[in-house]
């Protein structure tokens, strides 16, 4: 291989290592700060943002199924029951032509 390729590989390796070290240092400082509570809520916030952005522009049947799934999620706190209820609601509404 040409030396330029080795230089790019070395640069990428150093960059990957620097990103990981920076993440460890930043994570340690955030955990020690008064903003640590945000880390506990972050996974849920990411899921909510993904679901909300995927619902934008969807038909009414999708919103109804998502609302039913939200109700099941609040009531049962069970992921599989929530997915099953949402899928069943969506399929039922499609079958009814809504």
C-alpha positions, 0 to 999 in steps of 0.5 A: 500500500501507498504511504498515503493510505497508511497515513489515512488509516493512522489518522482515523485510528487516532481520531477514533481513540480521541473520540472515545477518550473525550467521551469518557472524560466528558461522561465522567464530568457530566455524571459528577455535575448537577446535570446527571439527571438528564442521562437517566432520561436520555434513552426515553427522550430519544425514543419519543423523538424518533416516534414523534418524527415518524408520526409526522405526516401519517394518516389518521389510522396511524395516529389512532394506533399510536394513541392506543399503543401509548395507552397500553404502554402507560397501563401495562409498562410492557414493551411486547404488549404495547407493540402487539396492541399497536400492530393489532390496532393498525391492522384492524383499522386497515381492515376496516378501511379507516 
